Amino acid sequence: MLEARGITFGYVRGAALLDGWSAAFETGSLTALTGPSGRGKSTLLYLLGLMLTPRAGDILVHGRSTRRATDHERARLRAEQFGFVFQDAALDATRSVLDNITEGALYRGTSRRAAAHRARELMDEFGVNVTPERRPGQVSGGQAQRISLCRALLGNPAVILADEPTGNLDPASSDVVVAALRAQARRGCTVVVVTHSSAVADECDEVVQL
């Protein structure tokens, strides 16, 4: 489903965070990326999600190379195939909770009515106990992360990439997020989670250390 093949990347010339790094992430698996701070775990996640381009090597999605993909093609792949969960939720403070959840689905061509209906279902499923019209600045950190999870799952993506999704959460909210990611993997999704938490890593099928 998702493969990094010999990728090299660094933000400063001559200082590569990743050098010829390869790994394959299987369909239906929940994989933890672990390791000390500064080793490039979040960078690797952005490379896997086609938000950064490696200096060398390739990211393959469904066995297809993305090395020569245009920015438009990469954006389309992200919209159609990927869901993202970030540590700080990364919600748009100027838009409602409902709009934050549905924006990606609308970009993919889902009708507004269908996207809103599914968003409300996910909000109920994950205990987002706020009105859909509320703004992200009016909700707690735990609620914001659950909203981010709803956004990632709305389009039933083939791949979910999560960057420290439980880092700022209380134990109850952390359990909700990890259980949802594990359940999504069991449904056939490829899920990759950057985490410093041994408890989260223990819930994963595979652990990859950088």
N, C-alpha and C positions, 0 to 999 in steps of 0.2 A: 504493500500500500504506500509506504513512505520510506525513502532510502536516501541517506547521505553517502556519496561515493567520492572519497578522496578530497574532501573539501578543505581549503585553506582560507583563513580570513584573519585580518588584523586591522585595527583602526589607525595604527601608525606604521609607516613603512619599516620593514625589518623586524617588527614585533608581532608575530602571528599568535593569536589566541588559539587558533586551531590550525594544525599543519598536517594535511593529508588524512583527515579524520573520516572514518567510515562507520556506518551502522545501519541496520535495517530494522524498521518498526512494523511489526506484523498487524494485520487486520484482527480485530477482536482482542488486542492486548492493551494493558495499562502499564506504561513504562515510566519509571522515575529516573530523572537526570539529577545526579547528586555530585558533590565535590566541594572543595573550599571556595570561598568567595574570590572573585577575580579570575576564575578559570575559564569563563566564557559560556556558562550554562544558558544565561538569558540570550546572549548573542547567538548561540546555536539554535535556540528556539525560534528566533527571528529569521535565521537562515532557512530552517525547516519550513517556516510559514511564508517564505518567499517575500519577506519584508526587507531583507538584505540579500545582496548577491555575493557569493564567494569569489575570492581572487582566482581560485582554481578549483577544479572538481565540479560536481553536479549534484543537484537535488532531483530525485525522481519521484513522481506522483503517478500511481497506477502503472509503474514501469516506464513512464514516459519522461524523457529528459526535459528539464526547464532551463538548460544552460543558455539557449538562444531565444528564450521567450521574451517578447516585448513587455514593456511596463503594463500595457493594456491586457495582454494575455495573462500576466502574473496576477493582476488585480481580479480578473475574471475567475481564475483558478481559486484565489483566496475566497472570493464571494461564494463560489459554488461548492467548494470541497472542504473548507476549513471553518472551524469555530475557535475563538480565542477567549481565554480567561486570564486577566492580568491581576497582579497583586493589589493594585489600587483601584480595581474595578474599571477604571478608564471610561466612566460615563460622561456624556455631554451634559454639563450643568445647566445649559440653556434650554434643554428639551425635557419633556415629561418622561417619566419612567416607561410608559408604554411606547413612546417614540424611540427611546433608547433600545428597547428590546426588538422592535420591529424593523428598524432602519435597514439592516442587512438583508432581510427577507424581501423588502420592497425593492431593493436594488437588484435582487435576483429575479424579479418579475412576479412575485407572489402578490395577490390582490390585498389591498389594505384591510378589507373585512376579514379575510382568512387569516392574515398575519395577526391581527388584533385578537381574534378568537383563540388562536393557538397560544399567543402570549399570555392571555388570561388563564388558560389551562395550566401553563407552566408556572405562573405565579402562584396558583393554588397548590400545585404539586410541591413546590419548594418553600412554601410558607412565606411568601412575600406579602406581608400583612400591611400593605399601604395601598392607597388609591392609585389607579394607573395615571392620573393626571398630576400627581405630586412630582416635584423636581428632585433630582438626586441629592442636592444639598440639604434636603429635608428628611433624609433617611439615615439610619445608623450604618456603620461600616459593614456589619454582618448582612443587613438587608441589601446594601449596595452590591456586595459580592454575589448574593443570590440572584439579584437582577442581572448581573453580568453573566451568570451561569444560564439564566433563561435566554439571554441574547445569543449565547454560544450554541445552545441546543435547538433554537427555534427552527432552523433550516435542516435539522437532522443531518449534520455534516458527516463526511467520511472520516475526517481527522479533527481532533480537538487538541490544541496546544495550550497548556496552562502554566503560567509563570508565577510560582509561589502563591497559588490560589488560596492557601489557608494561613499565610504569613501574618496577617493582621486580625485573625478571627478568634473568637472564643471557642472552646471545645465543641459546643453544640453546633455552631455554624460550620465549623471545620468538618464535623462528621457528615453534615448534610452535603457539603460540596464533594467530599471524597466518595461518598456513597453514590452520588449522581454520576460522577466520572467513571466509577467502577461499573455501574449499571449500563452506561452508554457503551463501554468497551464490550460488555457481554452481548450487546445488541449488534456487534460487528464493527464498531467504530475503532479507529486507531487513536489512542489517547497517550500523550506524552506530557509529563508533569515535571517541571523544575521544582525541587524542594530541598530544604535543609532539614526537614522533619523526618526523623527515623520512623515515627509512627505512620506518616503518610507513605514512606518508602515500603514499609512492611505490608501495606495494603496492595502494593503493585505486583504485577506478574513478573516483571523484569526490573532490574536496577542497573543503570549504566553510569559509571563514575568517570568524571573528567579529571 
